[in-house]
Amino acid sequence: MDKKVVDFISYKIEKSLRRSGFSVKKDNKKNVKMLLKLNDKHRG
């Protein structure tokens, strides 16, 4: 059985950044996460 490891500190940081208007994008092939922040007029 596969076990999934969860990093709670990273989760809390990502959650607070989302509340601040950031968007988290993941690329699983390259194991990369990007944080994007759009201006209010560009937000959907």
C-alpha positions in Angstrom: 0.0 0.0 0.0 1.3 3.5 -0.9 1.4 6.1 1.8 1.2 9.8 1.1 3.3 12.2 3.1 1.7 15.6 3.8 3.8 18.6 4.8 1.4 20.6 7.1 3.7 23.6 7.3 3.7 23.9 3.4 0.0 23.4 3.4 -0.6 26.2 5.9 1.7 28.6 3.9 -0.1 27.8 0.6 -3.5 28.3 2.3 -2.5 31.7 3.7 -1.1 32.8 0.3 -4.3 31.8 -1.5 -6.2 33.9 1.0 -3.9 36.8 0.1 -4.7 36.5 -3.6 -2.0 34.2 -4.8 -2.6 31.2 -7.0 -0.5 28.0 -6.6 0.3 26.1 -9.8 2.0 22.7 -9.8 4.0 20.9 -12.5 4.3 17.3 -11.3 6.7 16.3 -14.1 9.3 18.7 -12.9 8.3 18.8 -9.2 7.9 22.6 -9.3 5.3 24.9 -7.7 4.8 28.5 -8.8 3.0 31.3 -7.0 1.2 33.7 -9.2 -0.6 36.9 -8.1 -2.9 38.8 -10.4 -4.1 42.3 -10.0 -7.7 42.8 -8.9 -8.7 43.9 -12.4 -7.3 40.7 -13.9 -8.9 38.3 -11.3 -11.9 36.3 -12.4 
